[in-house]
Amino acid sequence: MKRLFALFAFAAALFITGCAHTPSAGWVALIEDGKGLENFDRIGDANWRAEGGLVVADKGKGGHLVTKQTYKDFQIYAEFWADHTTNSGLFLRAQNPKQIGANNSYEVNIFDQRPGQEYSTGGIVDFARVSQPYPKAGGKWNTYEIFVKGSEVTVALNGVVTSSMNNSQFKEGPFSLQYSTGANGIPGGAIKWRKVMVRPL
């Protein structure tokens, strides 16, 4: 247990140090200043668009922006705005880029109103729970800093580690940005991405 905690602490320190300020050498901007939709394939019917220097979705039954490139070991730095009813997230190492879900990728959630709060915002759905008080992203700008190397996955929301795990089920694949309906089938609130950067390790 002590060894596992040390690994998580090391991973968190490594990626937070690398991402907390303006990312430096080795980082690739996939979304910045409203540009970057060409770096993704679209699945589903979400109305992804560039608007006001951001990449936004706020209508549709659901969909993903899927990276054209596959990643194995990597870091992500993302800046996003979510509404209180937003259902979104990042799906890591997706095994089927045409049909992405929490059963075939690691879903880092953005969903304050998720019925099962243990896997709400800051959690990795069905793999790593968040602890009470559950973090909230609605109504403000947030950062996600995600470290993925081998079986280690560590997630920090606004500079605070919210979930960590050791799991080797999914080893490689693209990652995606999600828009979906809200809790109990109500329309999902907007998700706005200001910056999404990745650095292969």
C-alpha positions in Angstrom: 0.0 0.0 0.0 2.8 2.4 0.9 4.5 1.6 -2.4 1.3 2.3 -4.3 0.8 5.6 -2.5 4.4 6.6 -3.3 3.8 5.8 -7.0 0.7 7.9 -7.1 2.4 10.8 -5.3 5.3 10.7 -7.7 3.0 10.6 -10.7 1.0 13.5 -9.4 4.0 15.6 -8.7 5.5 14.8 -12.1 2.5 15.8 -14.2 1.4 18.8 -12.0 5.0 20.2 -12.2 4.9 19.8 -15.9 1.5 21.3 -16.5 0.7 23.8 -13.8 2.0 26.7 -15.8 2.3 27.1 -19.6 3.3 23.7 -20.9 6.7 23.6 -22.4 8.7 21.4 -24.9 7.0 18.2 -26.1 3.4 19.4 -25.7 1.1 19.5 -28.7 -1.9 21.8 -28.7 -5.0 19.9 -30.0 -7.4 22.7 -29.1 -6.4 26.4 -28.6 -8.1 29.7 -29.3 -11.1 28.0 -30.8 -8.9 26.1 -33.3 -8.2 22.4 -33.6 -11.4 20.6 -34.7 -9.4 19.3 -37.6 -7.4 17.3 -35.1 -10.4 15.1 -34.3 -12.9 12.7 -35.9 -16.5 13.2 -34.9 -18.9 10.4 -33.8 -22.5 11.0 -32.8 -24.6 14.0 -33.3 -23.2 16.6 -30.8 -23.1 20.0 -32.4 -19.3 20.6 -32.0 -18.2 24.0 -33.3 -15.7 26.8 -32.8 -17.3 29.8 -31.0 -15.8 32.8 -29.2 -12.3 31.3 -29.2 -13.6 28.0 -27.7 -14.6 24.6 -29.0 -18.2 24.1 -27.8 -21.1 21.5 -27.8 -24.5 22.0 -26.2 -27.0 20.1 -28.3 -27.6 16.6 -29.5 -28.1 13.1 -28.0 -24.4 12.7 -27.6 -21.1 12.5 -29.3 -17.3 12.6 -29.2 -14.4 14.3 -30.7 -11.8 11.5 -31.1 -8.1 12.2 -31.6 -6.8 11.0 -34.9 -3.7 9.7 -33.2 -3.3 6.8 -30.8 -1.6 7.3 -27.5 0.0 4.8 -25.1 1.8 6.7 -22.3 0.9 10.4 -22.2 -0.1 13.5 -20.3 -3.1 15.7 -20.9 -3.6 19.3 -19.9 -7.1 20.7 -20.5 -9.0 23.8 -19.6 -12.8 23.5 -19.7 -16.0 25.2 -18.7 -19.0 23.1 -17.7 -22.6 24.0 -16.8 -24.1 22.5 -13.7 -26.0 19.9 -15.8 -23.1 19.1 -18.2 -22.4 15.4 -18.9 -19.0 15.3 -20.5 -15.5 13.8 -19.9 -12.4 12.5 -21.5 -12.2 8.9 -22.6 -8.7 7.5 -22.5 -7.1 4.7 -24.6 -10.4 4.0 -26.4 -10.5 0.5 -27.9 -13.1 1.3 -30.5 -13.0 4.9 -31.8 -16.3 4.4 -33.6 -18.2 3.4 -30.4 -16.7 4.9 -27.3 -17.9 4.1 -23.8 -16.8 3.5 -20.2 -16.7 -0.2 -21.0 -13.9 0.1 -23.6 -11.9 3.0 -22.3 -11.0 4.9 -19.1 -13.6 7.7 -18.7 -12.4 10.7 -16.7 -15.8 12.2 -15.8 -17.2 15.7 -15.9 -20.7 15.1 -14.6 -21.6 16.9 -11.3 -25.1 15.4 -11.3 -24.2 11.8 -12.0 -26.7 9.6 -10.2 -23.8 7.5 -8.8 -21.8 10.3 -7.2 -18.8 8.1 -6.4 -17.9 8.3 -10.2 -18.9 11.9 -10.8 -16.6 14.7 -11.7 -13.0 13.9 -11.0 -13.5 10.1 -11.0 -12.6 7.4 -13.5 -15.9 5.7 -14.1 -16.1 2.1 -12.8 -12.4 2.2 -12.0 -11.4 4.9 -9.5 -13.9 6.6 -7.2 -13.8 10.2 -5.9 -14.3 10.8 -2.2 -16.7 13.1 -0.4 -17.1 16.0 -0.5 -17.5 15.3 -4.2 -15.8 17.9 -6.4 -17.9 20.2 -8.6 -17.0 21.8 -12.0 -20.3 23.5 -12.9 -20.5 27.2 -13.6 -16.7 27.9 -13.8 -13.5 27.3 -15.6 -11.5 24.3 -14.6 -8.4 22.4 -15.4 -7.8 18.7 -15.8 -4.3 17.3 -15.6 -4.1 13.6 -16.4 -1.1 11.3 -16.3 -1.2 7.9 -18.0 1.8 5.7 -18.0 1.7 1.9 -18.1 -0.9 0.8 -15.6 -0.8 4.1 -13.7 -3.5 6.7 -14.3 -3.7 9.8 -12.1 -6.3 12.7 -12.4 -6.1 16.2 -10.9 -9.0 18.6 -11.1 -7.9 22.2 -10.5 -4.6 21.1 -9.1 -6.0 18.6 -6.6 -5.6 14.8 -7.2 -9.2 13.4 -7.3 -8.6 9.8 -8.4 -5.7 7.4 -9.1 -5.5 3.8 -10.1 -3.3 0.9 -11.2 -5.1 -0.9 -14.1 -3.8 -2.5 -17.3 -7.1 -3.4 -19.0 -6.7 -0.8 -21.8 -3.1 -0.3 -23.0 -3.3 2.1 -26.0 -5.8 4.0 -28.1 -7.0 7.5 -29.0 -8.7 9.7 -26.5 -11.9 11.6 -26.9 -13.9 14.6 -25.6 -17.5 13.9 -24.9 -20.9 15.7 -24.9 -24.0 13.8 -23.7 -27.4 14.3 -22.2 -27.7 15.1 -18.5 -29.0 13.0 -15.6 -32.3 11.2 -16.1 -32.4 12.1 -19.8 -32.6 15.8 -19.5 -30.7 17.9 -22.0 -27.0 18.2 -21.0 -25.5 21.6 -20.3 -22.8 23.1 -22.5 -19.2 21.9 -22.4 -16.6 24.4 -23.6 -12.9 23.6 -24.2 -10.5 26.5 -24.1 -7.3 24.4 -24.3 -6.5 20.7 -24.8 -2.8 19.7 -24.9 -1.1 16.3 -25.0 2.4 15.2 -24.4 3.5 11.6 -25.3 5.8 10.1 -22.7 
